[in-house]
């Protein structure tokens, strides 16, 4: 068994689209980044890569590569799941937390879990997404950005 931890953060900006867990969320601001800036999926990707000791998200999808400009982070996640399977691992479960003062995310969490499960080719019951505020403290509490944390358990793929 291997455990991986991931973290990501992006700034909020007016006029940008907000995508979290592959869900388009109506909000006055969106996240700024090279791809769709989906902090939840980026944290999950880093956790998976970390658990397999394969580096980090920038190694696979550098911001200097124009192929990933405005890319769907869920599409990137599918590529990482394939890489990790080739390295001999499979995802056992994912636990994650989105930190955002606004918008309220509870209604979107079931779809985020479905999206992550589909991209990772695992059962929905192996995915957990939580949303927390920071009581108006720090950059997330002041609505300057959104962050996410993820923990992934990988097991050896016994198909090899």
N, C-alpha and C positions, 0 to 999 in steps of 0.2 A: 504494500500500500504506500502511496505517496500523497502528501498534502501540499496544495499550492495556495498561495495568497495573492490576491490582486487588488490594486487600488487605481482609481483614475479620477481626474477632476478636469472640468472645463468651465470657462467663463460663460456667463449669460450675456446676451446682447439682443436688443430690439431688432426686429426684422428677420430673425433667424428662426428656422423650424426647430421645435423641440421633439426629439426622438429619444425614448428611454425603453430599453428592452425590446426594441423594434416596433414600438407603438408610437404613432404620431399623436402628440398631445397638444390640444389647443391651449396656448399660453401667450402672454404678451411678449415673451422673450424666448430665445432658443440658445442652444449651446454652440460655441465657436470651436471649430476644429478642422483638420484636413479632410477627414471622412465625414460621416453624419454626426460625429462627436457624441455618440451614444455611450455615456460614461458607464452605464451598467454593463453593457456587452464588452466594453474595453476592459473593465475590471475582471470579468469572467475569463476573457481571453488571456489576460496576464496570469490569472490564477492557474489556468490549465497549462500554459507554457511553463510556468514556474514549477508546478508539480512534476512535470516531466524533465525538468532541468534543461530546457531548450532556449533559455534567454528571456527576452521580453517582446512585447508587441512591436516595438520599433525595429527589431531585427527582421521580422517577417513583413511588416508593412511600414517602411520608412516614409516620413512626411515629405521627403524629397521626391518620392515616386508619384508621378502624375496619374498613374493607373488607379490610385486609391483616392483621388480627389473626389469628395462627395460620395464615396462608396458606402453601401449599406454595411453596417457593422455586423449584422447577422450573416451576411455573405462571407465576411472575414472570419467569423466564428466557425462556419462550416469548414473553411480551409484549415483552420487550426485543429479542429477535431480530427480531420483526416491525417494531419501531420503527427498528432499525438498517437493515433492508432498505428501509424507506420512505425512509430518508436516503441510500440509494444504495450500501450496503455489504453484503458477505457475509463470513461467517467462513471464513477459510482454515484456521486451526488454533488449538488452545488447549493451553497447557502450564500445569500448576498443581501446587502443593505444599500439603499439609495439615501443620500443625505441631501434634503432640499427643504427649505422653508415653505416654498410655494412652487408649483401647484400641489394641491392635495392629490395623492397618487393612488389611494386605496382602490378605486374603481378600475384602474388600469393593470393592477398587479396580476390578476388571473391571465390576461392576455400576454403579459410579459413572460410569465411562467410557461405558457403554451409555446411562445416563440422560441424561448431558450431550449425547451425540451425538444422541439422539432429540429432546431439547428444542431443540437448535440446528439440526436438520435437516441434519446433515453426517455423513460417514462416521465410523465408530468409529476408524478409523486416523488421524484428524486430532485426536484427543483424547488427552492424556496427564495422568495424575494420579499424583503421588508422595506418600509419607507419610514424615515425618521426626520424630524426637524431638529434644529439645534437651539431652540428656544431664543431665536433671534441673535445668537452669538456667532462670532466668526464670519468668514466670507459667505458660507452657505446660509447662515442665519440672516445676514444682511442682503440676501438674494443677489449676490455678485456672481455666484457660480453654483454648480451642483457637483457632488462627488459620489463615488460608489466604492464599496468594498465587496470582495468575494472570496470565499474559501471553497476549494474543490478537493474532493477525495478521488484519487485515481487508483485503479487496481491494475495489476499486470494482466494483459490480454493473453489468455491461455490458448488462443487460436494459433499462436506462432510456435 
